Amino acid sequence: MVDLTRRVIWAPQEGPQKALVDCPYREVFFGGARGGGKTDGVLGKYAIKAAMYGSAFNALFCRRELPMLDDAIERSKEVYGKIGAGWNDQKKTWVFPGGGRLRFRPLERVQDADKYQGQNVSDACVEEAGLYPDSKPIDRLFAVLRSARGIPTQLLLTGNPGGAGQHWIKQRYIDPEPRGMRPLSRLLPNGKTHRFVFIPSRIEDNKLLMQNDPDYVNNLYLVGSDQLVKAWLSGDWNAVEGAFFDCWDTSKHIVRPFSVPLSWTRFRSMDWGSAKPFSVGWWAVASDDFDTESGRIPRGSIVRYREWYGCVEGEANKGLKLTAEEVGRGIADRENSDMMAYGVLDPAAFSEDGGPSIAERIARETAYKVNFRRADNARVSQRGAMGGWDQMRARLKGDGERPGLFVFSTCKDFIRTVPLLQHDPDRPEDLDTDAEDHVADEVRYACMSRPYVKPKDDEQQRPKTLHTMTFNDFVNSTPTYSESV
């Protein structure tokens, strides 16, 4: 006989929520638009697993700080209280009727994750993963996921576009499969395959929210800039609110590779790193206006035509840990026969601590082919002097129509990291150094080595004379017979 007294306390909505509940993969990122039902989906899935596995279910629900979990805790009370679970407010812990547990805990550092070693944690959720500058505290949770009683373990992450962690989230989950819902994989050192998945969160799939608060979408249209609306309403991971370089324009700054004229001055810039990535950029200075398939490059512009980013593939902000000698050889191999006018390097690489500096070791290893001078490390403007970020921004803006800095489309790590950088919340004139800023630092050194001065309007319109005209200018300005008649 069917028990007609049973009531449905919670059920997943069709779409992403149900996909989350049914998903068997050990790692899941459920992210995208605001209002997509992410928190509800996780809480509902945990209630289902607690009912299925009883006391073997032992879960953590984390954010960077405990007060950030207040809304999730209040929502859990609306669901779990109706299924007979007991709440301990002091311990911030639910105990389900079958003996399973769910604990709300802060997770800010790797050490916070280490506290749960040996506790047979079956499930863990990290809410708003984009607030973490890197994935280290989150990844450490894999070490505490284990099941002595056969329950499938799982790490769930939720998040919206933006925040200091957008780099690693986008690289790990979004870029490989932007539309999501297809399994991703990573080969482990032991030959096994780790499978994970990105489940896009869409506000239109949260029909309960649309019914209960039909004006919620209108509210999102009012939050501010077009970028923020796209990020929060559509879950667009390419829309960046509050970008440090808000003058970045993919259509203007990125150019298809072309053969760099031999007459152009070439130089390199570098930011040193070992545990964190190093970044080397190769630049060419346009000696005259130059037409390309992508548009005209003004005289004096710098073009990034090659880069080498010392980062572990697929793991944002994790360095290769190469020695100075290995990096030096790599630079020399990549330059081959290129004639470099000079190189600028992070000043910290010139410090001597009981032995030759990193800069000296690079030079020695390459028989002094790869030489650097100290870069100007000024980040922000001081006492009237233009800081590095202002120099970089000035080049990106150029004369208003054409920039003074261009990037080959093959320089993937510049394109991946620089446009997403955010302002430092405590020092708005500087960028957030918790983010993956190594390429930006290296570009700053390059810009400071060739200070940019915007052409005056009268200079841009001033007619060229025989002293300032190039041969092409002369040919193009010579009237034909029909024009002179």
C-alpha positions as CSV (number, residue, x, y, z in Angstrom):
1,M,0.0,0.0,0.0
2,V,1.3,3.5,-0.9
3,D,1.9,5.7,2.1
4,L,-0.2,8.8,1.2
5,T,1.1,10.7,4.3
6,R,4.6,11.0,2.9
7,R,5.6,14.6,1.8
8,V,8.3,15.6,-0.5
9,I,10.5,18.0,1.5
10,W,13.0,18.7,-1.3
11,A,13.5,17.4,-4.8
12,P,16.1,18.6,-7.4
13,Q,14.8,20.7,-10.3
14,E,15.3,19.3,-13.7
15,G,18.5,20.5,-15.4
16,P,21.7,21.4,-13.6
17,Q,20.4,20.6,-10.1
18,K,19.4,17.1,-11.0
19,A,22.7,16.7,-12.9
20,L,24.5,17.5,-9.7
21,V,22.5,15.0,-7.6
22,D,23.1,12.3,-10.2
23,C,26.7,13.1,-10.9
24,P,29.1,10.2,-9.9
25,Y,32.4,12.0,-10.7
26,R,34.8,12.5,-7.8
27,E,35.2,16.3,-8.5
28,V,32.4,18.6,-9.7
29,F,32.4,22.3,-10.3
30,F,28.8,23.7,-10.2
31,G,29.1,27.3,-11.2
32,G,28.0,30.2,-13.4
33,A,25.0,32.5,-13.0
34,R,23.8,33.9,-9.6
35,G,20.5,32.4,-8.5
36,G,21.1,29.1,-10.3
37,G,20.3,27.0,-7.2
38,K,23.8,25.9,-6.4
39,T,23.6,25.9,-2.6
40,D,20.2,24.2,-2.7
41,G,21.5,21.6,-5.0
42,V,24.4,20.7,-2.7
43,L,22.3,20.7,0.5
44,G,19.7,18.5,-1.3
45,K,22.3,16.0,-2.5
46,Y,23.8,15.7,0.9
47,A,20.4,14.9,2.4
48,I,19.9,12.2,-0.2
49,K,23.4,10.7,0.5
50,A,22.8,10.8,4.3
51,A,19.6,8.8,3.8
52,M,21.3,6.3,1.5
53,Y,24.5,5.7,3.5
54,G,23.6,6.4,7.1
55,S,26.4,6.9,9.5
56,A,29.0,6.4,6.7
57,F,28.1,9.8,5.4
58,N,30.4,12.4,6.9
59,A,30.5,15.7,5.0
60,L,32.1,19.2,5.2
61,F,30.5,22.4,3.9
62,C,33.2,25.1,3.7
63,R,33.8,28.8,2.9
64,R,36.8,31.0,3.5
65,E,35.3,32.3,6.7
66,L,32.6,30.8,8.9
67,P,30.3,33.9,8.9
68,M,30.1,33.6,5.1
69,L,28.1,30.3,5.7
70,D,25.2,32.0,7.5
71,D,22.8,31.9,4.5
72,A,23.7,28.3,3.7
73,I,23.1,27.3,7.4
74,E,19.7,29.1,7.5
75,R,18.7,27.3,4.3
76,S,19.8,24.0,5.7
77,K,17.5,24.5,8.7
78,E,14.6,24.9,6.3
79,V,15.3,21.5,4.7
80,Y,17.0,19.3,7.3
81,G,14.8,20.3,10.2
82,K,11.8,18.8,8.4
83,I,13.5,15.4,7.9
84,G,14.3,14.9,11.6
85,A,18.0,15.9,11.6
86,G,19.4,17.4,14.7
87,W,21.3,20.8,14.8
88,N,24.1,21.6,17.2
89,D,24.6,25.3,16.9
90,Q,27.8,25.4,19.0
91,K,29.5,22.8,16.7
92,K,27.7,24.0,13.6
93,T,26.9,20.4,12.8
94,W,23.9,18.4,11.5
95,V,23.3,14.8,12.6
96,F,20.9,13.0,10.3
97,P,18.4,10.3,11.5
98,G,20.7,7.5,10.1
99,G,23.7,8.9,11.9
100,G,25.4,10.8,9.1
101,R,27.0,14.2,9.8
102,L,27.4,17.5,8.0
103,R,29.7,20.1,9.4
104,F,30.0,23.8,8.4
105,R,33.6,24.8,8.7
106,P,36.0,27.6,7.5
107,L,38.6,26.8,4.9
108,E,41.1,29.5,4.3
109,R,44.5,27.9,4.3
110,V,46.0,24.4,3.6
111,Q,46.4,24.0,7.3
112,D,42.6,24.2,7.8
113,A,42.1,21.2,5.5
114,D,44.9,19.3,7.3
115,K,42.7,19.4,10.5
116,Y,40.5,16.7,9.1
117,Q,43.1,14.1,8.3
118,G,42.1,10.6,9.5
119,Q,38.4,11.5,9.9
120,N,36.9,9.4,7.0
121,V,35.4,12.5,5.3
122,S,33.2,11.1,2.6
123,D,32.1,14.4,1.0
124,A,33.3,18.0,0.9
125,C,31.8,21.2,-0.6
126,V,33.6,24.5,-1.0
127,E,31.2,27.3,-1.7
128,E,32.4,30.4,-3.7
129,A,35.6,28.8,-4.9
130,G,36.4,31.9,-6.9
131,L,37.3,33.7,-3.7
132,Y,40.4,31.5,-3.4
133,P,43.5,33.0,-5.2
134,D,44.7,29.5,-5.9
135,S,43.4,26.0,-5.5
136,K,45.8,24.7,-2.8
137,P,43.5,24.7,0.2
138,I,40.7,23.1,-1.9
139,D,43.0,20.5,-3.5
140,R,44.2,19.5,0.0
141,L,40.7,18.3,0.8
142,F,41.3,15.3,-1.6
143,A,43.7,14.0,1.0
144,V,40.9,13.8,3.6
145,L,38.3,12.2,1.3
146,R,38.2,8.5,2.1
147,S,35.6,5.9,2.8
148,A,36.2,2.8,4.9
149,R,32.7,1.6,4.2
150,G,32.2,1.9,0.5
151,I,30.5,5.2,0.1
152,P,31.6,7.0,-3.1
153,T,33.6,10.1,-2.1
154,Q,33.2,13.5,-3.8
155,L,34.4,17.1,-3.8
156,L,31.9,19.7,-4.9
157,L,32.8,23.3,-5.7
158,T,30.4,26.1,-6.4
159,G,31.2,29.6,-7.7
160,N,30.3,32.6,-9.9
161,P,32.5,34.4,-12.4
162,G,34.9,37.0,-10.9
163,G,37.1,37.0,-7.8
164,A,40.8,36.4,-7.3
165,G,40.5,32.7,-8.3
166,Q,38.9,33.2,-11.7
167,H,42.2,32.3,-13.4
168,W,42.5,28.8,-12.1
169,I,38.8,28.0,-12.2
170,K,38.5,29.1,-15.8
171,Q,41.6,27.2,-16.8
172,R,40.6,24.1,-14.9
173,Y,36.9,23.8,-15.6
174,I,35.7,26.3,-18.2
175,D,38.3,26.6,-21.0
176,P,38.5,22.8,-21.7
177,E,34.7,22.6,-22.1
178,P,33.0,26.0,-22.0
179,R,29.5,24.6,-22.2
180,G,30.1,22.0,-19.6
181,M,28.2,18.7,-19.0
182,R,31.0,16.6,-20.5
183,P,33.5,14.7,-18.5
184,L,37.0,16.1,-18.3
185,S,40.1,14.1,-17.4
186,R,43.6,14.4,-16.0
187,L,46.2,11.7,-16.1
188,L,47.7,10.9,-12.7
189,P,51.3,10.0,-12.2
190,N,50.4,6.3,-11.5
191,G,48.7,6.0,-14.9
192,K,45.2,6.2,-13.6
193,T,42.7,8.8,-14.9
194,H,41.0,11.3,-12.7
195,R,37.6,12.4,-14.1
196,F,35.8,15.6,-13.2
197,V,33.1,17.8,-14.7
198,F,31.8,21.3,-15.0
199,I,28.0,21.7,-14.5
200,P,26.9,25.2,-15.7
201,S,24.5,27.1,-13.3
202,R,21.8,28.9,-15.2
203,I,19.2,31.2,-13.6
204,E,16.5,30.1,-16.0
205,D,16.8,26.5,-14.7
206,N,15.9,27.7,-11.2
207,K,12.2,27.8,-11.8
208,L,11.3,28.0,-8.1
209,L,13.3,31.3,-7.8
210,M,11.6,32.6,-10.9
211,Q,8.2,31.8,-9.5
212,N,8.9,33.2,-6.0
213,D,10.8,36.3,-7.1
214,P,10.1,37.1,-10.7
215,D,11.9,40.5,-10.3
216,Y,15.2,38.8,-9.4
217,V,16.4,39.0,-13.0
218,N,15.5,42.7,-13.2
219,N,17.6,43.2,-10.0
220,L,20.7,41.7,-11.8
221,Y,20.3,44.1,-14.7
222,L,20.6,46.9,-12.1
223,V,23.9,45.8,-10.5
224,G,26.2,48.0,-12.5
225,S,28.4,47.6,-15.6
226,D,27.5,45.4,-18.6
227,Q,30.4,43.1,-17.6
228,L,29.0,42.4,-14.2
229,V,25.5,41.9,-15.6
230,K,26.9,39.3,-18.1
231,A,28.9,37.6,-15.4
232,W,26.1,37.3,-12.9
233,L,23.1,36.9,-15.1
234,S,24.6,34.7,-17.9
235,G,27.5,33.1,-16.0
236,D,29.9,34.6,-18.6
237,W,33.4,33.7,-17.5
238,N,34.9,36.1,-20.0
239,A,33.1,39.1,-18.6
240,V,35.3,40.9,-16.0
241,E,33.9,43.5,-13.6
242,G,36.4,45.8,-12.1
243,A,39.3,44.6,-14.3
244,F,42.5,46.4,-13.5
245,F,43.2,46.9,-17.2
246,D,39.6,47.8,-18.2
247,C,41.1,49.3,-21.4
248,W,41.9,45.8,-22.7
249,D,40.2,45.1,-26.0
250,T,40.7,41.7,-27.6
251,S,39.8,43.0,-31.1
252,K,42.5,45.8,-30.8
253,H,45.3,44.3,-28.9
254,I,45.6,40.8,-30.2
255,V,47.1,40.4,-33.7
256,R,47.8,37.3,-35.8
257,P,51.4,36.4,-36.0
258,F,53.4,38.0,-38.8
259,S,57.1,38.1,-39.8
260,V,58.7,40.7,-37.6
261,P,60.9,43.0,-39.8
262,L,64.6,42.6,-39.1
263,S,65.0,46.3,-38.7
264,W,62.8,46.4,-35.6
265,T,64.5,46.6,-32.3
266,R,64.0,43.5,-30.2
267,F,64.3,43.0,-26.4
268,R,63.1,40.7,-23.7
269,S,61.6,41.1,-20.3
270,M,61.4,38.6,-17.5
271,D,59.8,38.0,-14.1
272,W,61.6,35.3,-12.1
273,G,59.8,32.4,-10.4
274,S,60.5,28.9,-9.3
275,A,57.7,27.5,-7.1
276,K,55.6,30.2,-8.7
277,P,55.7,30.6,-12.5
278,F,58.4,32.7,-14.3
279,S,57.5,34.7,-17.3
280,V,59.6,35.7,-20.3
281,G,58.3,38.0,-23.0
282,W,60.0,38.9,-26.3
283,W,59.2,42.2,-27.8
284,A,59.7,44.1,-31.1
285,V,59.5,47.9,-31.5
286,A,57.8,49.1,-34.6
287,S,60.2,51.4,-36.4
288,D,57.4,52.9,-38.5
289,D,53.7,52.4,-39.1
290,F,53.2,48.8,-40.1
291,D,50.1,47.3,-41.8
292,T,49.1,43.8,-40.8
293,E,46.2,41.5,-41.5
294,S,44.8,42.6,-38.1
295,G,45.2,46.3,-38.7
296,R,47.9,49.0,-38.5
297,I,50.6,49.0,-35.8
298,P,51.7,52.6,-35.1
299,R,55.3,53.6,-35.1
300,G,56.9,53.2,-31.6
301,S,54.5,50.4,-30.5
302,I,55.8,47.3,-28.8
303,V,54.7,43.9,-30.1
304,R,54.8,40.8,-27.9
305,Y,55.8,38.2,-30.5
306,R,56.8,35.3,-28.2
307,E,56.5,34.2,-24.6
308,W,57.6,31.4,-22.3
309,Y,55.6,30.9,-19.1
310,G,57.1,28.5,-16.6
311,C,53.8,27.0,-15.3
312,V,52.8,23.4,-14.8
313,E,50.4,22.6,-17.6
314,G,46.8,22.7,-16.5
315,E,47.6,24.0,-13.0
316,A,47.4,27.8,-12.7
317,N,50.0,29.6,-10.7
318,K,52.2,26.6,-10.1
319,G,55.8,26.9,-11.2
320,L,58.0,24.4,-12.9
321,K,60.8,24.8,-10.3
322,L,63.5,25.0,-12.9
323,T,67.0,26.2,-12.0
324,A,68.4,29.5,-13.2
325,E,70.7,27.5,-15.5
326,E,67.8,25.6,-17.0
327,V,65.8,28.7,-17.6
328,G,68.9,30.4,-19.2
329,R,69.3,27.6,-21.7
330,G,65.6,27.7,-22.5
331,I,65.8,31.4,-23.3
332,A,68.9,30.9,-25.4
333,D,67.3,28.0,-27.4
334,R,64.1,30.1,-28.0
335,E,66.0,33.1,-29.2
336,N,68.3,31.1,-31.5
337,S,69.6,33.8,-33.9
338,D,67.4,36.7,-32.7
339,M,69.5,39.8,-31.9
340,M,68.4,41.2,-28.6
341,A,69.1,44.9,-27.9
342,Y,68.7,44.3,-24.1
343,G,66.8,42.4,-21.5
344,V,65.1,43.6,-18.2
345,L,64.6,41.3,-15.3
346,D,62.9,41.4,-11.9
347,P,65.4,43.3,-9.6
348,A,65.0,40.6,-6.9
349,A,66.9,38.2,-9.3
350,F,70.0,40.3,-8.9
351,S,70.4,39.8,-5.2
352,E,73.4,37.8,-4.0
353,D,72.8,35.5,-1.0
354,G,76.1,33.8,-0.4
355,G,76.6,33.1,-4.1
356,P,76.0,34.4,-7.6
357,S,72.6,35.9,-8.3
358,I,70.0,34.3,-10.5
359,A,70.8,36.9,-13.2
360,E,74.5,36.0,-13.1
361,R,73.8,32.3,-13.2
362,I,71.6,32.7,-16.3
363,A,74.3,34.8,-18.0
364,R,77.1,32.4,-17.1
365,E,75.2,29.3,-18.3
366,T,74.6,30.9,-21.8
367,A,78.2,32.3,-22.1
368,Y,76.7,35.8,-21.5
369,K,74.4,35.6,-24.5
370,V,71.4,36.0,-22.3
371,N,72.1,39.2,-20.3
372,F,69.7,41.3,-18.3
373,R,69.8,44.6,-16.5
374,R,67.7,45.5,-13.5
375,A,64.1,46.4,-14.4
376,D,62.4,49.5,-13.0
377,N,60.2,47.9,-10.4
378,A,58.0,51.0,-9.7
379,R,54.4,49.7,-9.6
380,V,52.4,52.9,-8.9
381,S,53.1,56.6,-9.5
382,Q,55.1,58.4,-6.9
383,R,56.1,62.0,-6.7
384,G,55.1,62.8,-10.2
385,A,56.9,59.8,-11.7
386,M,54.8,57.5,-13.8
387,G,54.4,54.1,-12.3
388,G,54.7,50.8,-14.2
389,W,50.9,50.1,-14.2
390,D,50.3,53.5,-15.6
391,Q,52.9,53.0,-18.3
392,M,51.3,49.7,-19.2
393,R,47.8,51.2,-19.2
394,A,49.0,54.1,-21.4
395,R,50.4,51.7,-24.0
396,L,47.2,49.7,-24.0
397,K,45.2,52.9,-24.6
398,G,47.6,54.4,-27.1
399,D,46.3,57.4,-29.0
400,G,42.7,56.6,-28.3
401,E,42.2,54.8,-31.6
402,R,45.2,52.6,-31.9
403,P,47.0,51.1,-28.9
404,G,50.8,51.2,-28.4
405,L,51.0,47.5,-27.2
406,F,50.1,44.5,-29.3
407,V,50.2,40.8,-28.5
408,F,50.5,37.9,-30.9
409,S,47.5,35.5,-30.6
410,T,50.0,32.7,-29.8
411,C,50.9,34.4,-26.5
412,K,48.2,32.4,-24.7
413,D,49.3,33.0,-21.1
414,F,49.3,36.8,-21.5
415,I,45.8,36.5,-23.0
416,R,44.7,34.1,-20.3
417,T,45.9,36.1,-17.2
418,V,46.3,39.8,-17.8
419,P,42.8,40.8,-18.8
420,L,41.3,39.1,-15.7
421,L,43.5,40.8,-13.1
422,Q,41.6,42.8,-10.5
423,H,42.3,45.8,-8.3
424,D,43.9,45.3,-4.8
425,P,40.9,45.8,-2.5
426,D,43.1,47.7,0.0
427,R,45.1,49.7,-2.5
428,P,43.0,50.4,-5.6
429,E,45.9,51.9,-7.6
430,D,47.7,48.5,-7.5
431,L,46.5,45.2,-8.7
432,D,45.6,42.2,-6.5
433,T,48.9,40.3,-6.0
434,D,47.0,37.3,-4.8
435,A,46.1,36.6,-8.4
436,E,48.3,35.1,-11.2
437,D,50.1,38.4,-11.9
438,H,53.5,37.1,-13.2
439,V,53.0,37.9,-16.8
440,A,51.7,41.4,-15.9
441,D,54.8,42.1,-13.8
442,E,57.0,41.1,-16.7
443,V,55.0,43.3,-19.1
444,R,55.3,46.2,-16.7
445,Y,59.1,45.8,-16.8
446,A,59.0,45.9,-20.6
447,C,56.9,49.1,-20.6
448,M,59.1,50.8,-18.0
449,S,62.1,50.1,-20.2
450,R,60.5,52.1,-23.0
451,P,58.4,54.9,-21.5
452,Y,55.4,55.7,-23.6
453,V,54.3,59.3,-24.4
454,K,51.0,59.7,-26.1
455,P,51.4,61.7,-29.4
456,K,49.9,65.2,-29.2
457,D,46.9,65.9,-31.4
458,D,48.7,68.5,-33.4
459,E,51.6,66.1,-33.9
460,Q,49.3,63.4,-35.2
461,Q,47.9,65.8,-37.8
462,R,51.1,67.7,-38.6
463,P,52.0,67.3,-42.3
464,K,55.2,65.3,-43.0
465,T,58.2,67.0,-44.5
466,L,61.0,65.5,-46.6
467,H,62.9,65.2,-43.4
468,T,60.2,63.1,-41.7
469,M,58.7,61.2,-44.6
470,T,59.5,57.5,-45.2
471,F,60.0,56.3,-48.7
472,N,56.5,54.8,-48.7
473,D,55.1,58.1,-47.6
474,F,56.9,59.8,-50.5
475,V,55.7,57.3,-53.1
476,N,52.1,57.4,-51.8
477,S,52.1,61.2,-51.8
478,T,53.4,61.7,-55.3
479,P,50.5,62.7,-57.6
480,T,49.9,60.6,-60.7
481,Y,49.4,62.3,-64.1
482,S,45.6,62.1,-63.9
483,E,45.7,63.8,-60.5
484,S,47.8,66.7,-61.6
485,V,45.6,67.5,-64.7
